Amino acid sequence: MSTTAPVQDDHSLVEGRAPNVAQMFLDRVAESSTREAYRFPDGTAWVSRTWQETADEVTGAAAGLVTLGVKPEQRVAIASTTRYEWVVADLAIMCAGAATTTVYPSTMAEDVAYILSNSDSRVVFAEDASQVDKLRQQRSDLENVSKVVVIDTDGVETDDWVISLAQLSELGRQRLEDNPDTVDERVAAIDPDSLATLIYTSGTTGKPKGVRLRHSGWTYEGAAVAATGILDAGDLQYLWLPMAHSFGKVLLTTQLACGFPTAVDGRVDKIVENLAVVRPTFMGAAPRIFEKAYGRISTMAKSEGAAKAKIFDWATAVGLRVGHARREGQAVPRLLAAQHAVADRLVFTKVRARFGGRVRFFISGSAALSSDVAEWFEAAGVLILEGYGLTETSAGSCVNRPERNKFGTVGPPLPGTEVKVASDGELLIKGPGVMDGYHSMPDETAETLTEDGWCKTGDIGEIDDDGFVKITDRKKDLFKTSGGKYVAPSNIEGRFKALCPLAGQIVVHGNERNFCSAIITLDPDAVSDWAERNGMSGASYEKVVGSDKMHEVVQGYVDKLNAKLNRWETIKKFLLLEHDLTVESGELTPSMKVKRRVVEDNHRDELDAFYQ
């Protein structure tokens, strides 16, 4: 079975899209020159840039790259957190006809050297002293990197190899004085199939692979989202996602297609505070953000006394009943509607206020979203649209629509994309967003792309009668117990995170075992809050997590989880770690995905002891 986009999507926007990302940007500048394009924090205030002001910065930096000798399709890397200057650097690379290599700022120095060497990057935009230090440490392995352009020069000594962003822009200004057509000539020469981006998948095993994505893939993504009609120039985006991740990158071209302004700040600890100030109409995020928000809100409500906890639980139950009736196309009974109005006034308006009060919807991607969490947010009047895609498909392949949203699915495909299920249950994707292949890895490319253009996703899934796609699990993560029963661990893990507000990470284990067990970590912020309320204020994370009382609490949530699972899926034993998983330990990828095999290997002795 296969599925394509709903007929009501405006396919003409996809067919008539710009030939490349640089032209897409310049077209937006021409159409919206005086309108706000970006805003970003500067100290305690937010600074705004119009499209024309942004273009002036972009073209100056682009001409500077040309002056440094950057040729069409040569790679220029960005090693930085999400900030306005990341956007300017990326658009400058596009307008110079070059290609962006993305590097997570948390990437270890040796892996940075591997990515820059493998991609043959010639120039690197480095955020600050910490990123420059990594490059200096590995300089002997970076023979082809001719210049490092540093964004924040505090603590950085510039020299012949390291220059400031201001110096790059000055080089560009001088070039544009001599040849005002420098950037226009580069943009005009970019073919739709030219390389635009090399995104290195953080990979849960082995070295990262460079995914080669074309200009036509990114322009398709932006135009395809615009074609769904879910966003327009009247929206305001809050962007915090890592720009080294395809999910963050695709939201940039969506902005170019739709014309809405974007507030940019990559500081995760500032999300809730900034949402109240910026008051966006939408935001993209990974499920963990919604899980933590739900856990925090529910925990706070229940910590304010029995009466408020009872009101919160009552309001939630009412909201869930109203949401269910609406999804079934049923009229909401008058008494229930009256109860919902009271619940909204007492509880849900406060929830929405935490997110600025204007959010039309959130978009969730990069991992599976728990249906329980999504339903709770809907009950509170905050819609979460789950989407799906891979780095290998330019991020966006499917997304739910506000008027057609099914919990537990990732929606129908975007216009121009086709999804089908292979004989073994694996989802295959075909469309303009599919990558050219892995950089300098022909064998791996042949394993992922079929001769007729289908991309093997590695995900097991299904398509319902309405054309909505549902993901079951990663193909490589499915395991079979010694009793012959198949288990989809990510489904169980998602359910636990939705149930347990203390949860950080969970890895379900049980391949060829006679029962399932789990490795569980707790969220440091949630642990601190719990300690305050349970007589352990000031105690260390290790002491709180290692206490008998905390173990009893987690056991209670495991019991609740088991009540919702098949017998062979239930967690019989669990290991509660006295530390959270980190990138530095090698147990998380830079995009914060769990390296399942690494975590299991690191705790092999404890796991084996469960089965002795």
Secondary structure, 3 states (H helix, E strand, C coil): CEECCCCCCCCHHHHCCCCCHHHHHHHHHHHHCCCEEEEEEECCEEEEEEHHHHHHHHHHHHHHHHHCCCCCCCEEEEECCCCHHHHHHHHHHHHCCCEEEEECCCCCHHHHHHHHHHHCEEEEEECCHHHHHHHHHCHHHCCCCCEEEECCCCCCCCCCCEEEHHHHHHHHHHHHHHCCCHHHHHHHCCCCCCEEEEEEECCCCCCCEEEEEEHHHHHHHHHHHHHHCCCCCCCCEEECCCCCCHHHHHHHHHHHHHCCCEEECCCHHHHHHHHHHHCCCEEEECHHHHHHHHHHHHHHHHCCCHHHHHHHHHHHHHHHHHHHHHHCCCCCCHHHHHHHHHHHHHHHHHHHHHCCCCCCEEEECCCCCCHHHHHHHHHCCCCEEEEECCHHHCCCCEECECCECCCCCCCCECCCCEEEECCCCEEEEECCCCCCEECCCHHHHHHHECCCCCEEEEEEEEECCCCCEEEEEECCCCEECCCCCEECHHHHHHHHHHHCCCEEEEEEECCCCCCEEEEEEECHHHHHHHHHHCCCCCCCHHHHHCCHHHHHHHHHHHHHHHCCCCHHHCEEEEEECCCCCCCCCCCECCCCCECHHHHHHHCHHHHHHHCC
